[in-house]
């Protein structure tokens, strides 16, 4: 009964909803009071529960037709537009969003639900003794949960800065939990969790989509790269730690770049080759990856979907910023500008803008309306560029490996190798490749925050983040460095106040 109570409390914790109503509902999919807590299956179920809220990276936003949490990170960059007013896009286009705007509350809720599930797994798995469950098995399951807890908190601190520190299942319904500085979350949860997970015997790759050693080290490389930069400003030693982990993934993980960009939208390639860690989706289950429908041009009539959202698409200026001959911007690589009419395939529909092809699941578009694609959190190209940036900072100049990895990224895009570059010029080249290679993968906004730089697609310069003027005429200020804590959370827990600057 105690275990069930903990699960229910965690589900309510930090959510603005009626906990009384939640507790009155008949639980479905939970461990029951009479569950055998000495079962290896229970240990695996606890570990599996840690993954459930990864879907929160794409979860639909209540009361927002075509709005998903993924939209927020793309709207904020100033390099995306939308065909739908219901997504709240205008608030982010003009930077007039506030603590009641779409998306922030859903991100907060989903990440803390994930924290709650990982806390339960970390606490309970060590206590389970069962036939067929070795200490190594338990260590690896806990490593999975610790990695995911670090990932949930990594999103929280980058988005909101100081947040509540919750590291064990709740014992009561006390919601009065204060915020602690982001650095403390890094130092006491994120980095220690990942260093512990790094000691496990997790395999380098996992074809089923579970956390692997490749995922642990990729996340740790990202964490150290972020910690070294703004807003923590940890320094060069953390660039070196980032470079160490990313190089380990590149050289020992067994990952390879896909020959073609379109290989990434073949469902059979999920969890393989270039993909290191993904949010798992399957066409056979009710909730599938929403990005295919979200990124089809609005009412274009090119698919079997009843709703073609056009929720997010690139600005003309961003498309124009790609260098001449870059394959990534060629038709039906990362973007597309036309497609056959669904009802009359002999007729071609030409769009008014470029639209995102990265999430184009052809079978879903033409037949099933159920995307079988995963959503990628880390892939090899990302890690190669992390290494190039981190090693360049740590060593004061680009080394041979860094230059080679950038060459490979450029070569796939049909771009020539780079010549000899200074530390500063090489860093900017890496940043630019991250913009182009990882666009619309929810990476760019976080890169802007940690570097405090924004590529100006009109001038080609690197603007300071504070003072950068988007193509929509809005200017980034200190206020944009952190999102506001959602009003529904601060109403429940006044200890979260004062809110972030500007809110």
Protein Blocks (a to p, Z undefined) as FASTA:
>chain_A
ZZmmmmmmmmmgopacdfklmmmpccehiacfklcfkbfklmmmmmmmmmmmmmmmmgcc
ehighiafklmmmmmnopaccfbfklommmmmnopacfkbghjlmmmmmmmmmmmmmmmm
mmmmmmpccehiafklmmmmmmmmmmmmmmmmmmmmmmnopadddfbdcfbfcfbdcddd
fklmmmmmmmmmmmmmmmmccdfbdfkopacfklmmmmmmmmmmmmmmcfklnojklmmm
mmmmmmmmmmmnopacdfbfklmmgfklgoihjlmbdcdddfkbmbdcfklmmmgcehkl
pafbfbdgklaccdfklmmmpcghiaklmghilbcfbdcdfklmmbccddfbdcdfklmc
fklmmmnopafbdcdfbdfklmmmmmmmmmmmmnopacfklmmmmmmmmmmnopacdddd
dfklmmmmmmmmmmmmmgoklpmmmmmmmnopacdfknopacdfbhpacfkopacdfklm
pccddfklmmmmmmlpccdehZZ
